Amino acid sequence: MTPSASDFALPQFDPNVDHFARLGLPRRIALARDDIETAYLERSRRVHPDRHASADAVVQRAALEHTAALNEAYAILRDRVRRLEYLVALAGIDLDSNDPNEGAPAPAQALLIEMIETREELAERIAQGPTAVDEMHDAVSDRADDRYEQAAVALEAGDVRRAAERLVEHRYLRRLLAEIEAATNH
């Protein structure tokens, strides 16, 4: 059976649709990677610009908008950390903003001091050798994972502010991990 023109019709593009709705997935922290991929591929096939190459310019533009939005949704939702940060943003706290009301919470002074001390420790561990650096890497990685888990639990409990605080800490720890990896070519 030959597809009809209606088989290729595009819905109106709405830039305000959230990433979960765009992929037809529930808004939740735990999503199976296969479900995300299946939803993405299914929708991508329908809106891909190649499928609408013979359409008019308006439809081609809509196909590009749909595809770009789907790609962004997929990139964010397939990454567990970015998905959690996105859920926090949907709940009203933008971790990429320093707005005092709706932006990322300021890190605790203790965290900032801990980061300075840990960077100093890194220099010492580099001098001690690869095993010492690997141990530090593993410890920092475990702490980052712990902060992620704490953020997820807080968000599930409806404590968006606490989830945001833990995600800010997680970001600091991930940056520290990147520094450790750069210093040792991990």
Beta strands, then each sheet from edge to edge (+ up, - down):
end
